[in-house]
Amino acid sequence: MKGKRQSTVEPVFGTLTQFMGLRKINTLGIKQANKVIHVSAMAYNLKKYLKFTKKTIKSKAKAYEHCF
């Protein structure tokens, strides 16, 4: 069970704390802290999505080069 948890959840929290500067949440209340976590999760997912789409765009561009 520990291996499955490390492969799914813990790298996300590690990335948020180490690389995105989310070591402390300086807000008052659970609702505000929840908003900070949601925005951080959206930024993490957007970063991964943009990285993925850049790879697919490059591969499509190469495919179009060979057609002409």
N, C-alpha and C positions, 0 to 999 in steps of 0.2 A: 504494500500500500504506500510506503514511503517513496518508492521510486516513481509511482504514478503521480503523486502529489508534486514531486520535484520537477517532473516533466511538464506539468500543466500550469500550476499557479505560482510557484515560488520564483521562477525567472521573471515574471511580470513585476512582482513586488521588488525584486532585486534591481530591475531596470529603472523602476520609478524612484527608488531611493538613491541608487548610485549615480545614475546618469541624468535624471530629470529633476533632481534636487528636491524630492518630496520626503525629506527626513522628518520635518515637523509640520503639523497643520496648525497654523496660527489663526484659528477662528473660534468664535464662541458658539457652543451648542452643537448638537448632533446633526441638525439639518444643514448647517453651514459646512461642517466637516464632510458630510455626505456629498454636497455639491462639489467640493474640492476634489474628492476621490473620483466622482463621475467625470469631471472635466479632465483630470489626469488620465483616466482610462480611455476617454475619447481621443486625447492627444496620442497616447500609445498606439491605439488601434489605427488612427489616421496615418501615423508614421509608418506602421507596418504595411498598410494598404498602399500608400504612395510608393513605397519601395517595391512592392509587388507589381504595381501597374507600370512602373518604369521599365522593369524587365520585360514585360509582355509587349510594350510599345517598341522596344528595341528589336525584339524578335520579329514583329510584324514589318518593321521598316526594312529589315534585311530580306524578308520574303518579297517585298515589293521591288527591291533593287534588282533581284534576279529575274523579275518578269520583264523588265525593260531593257 
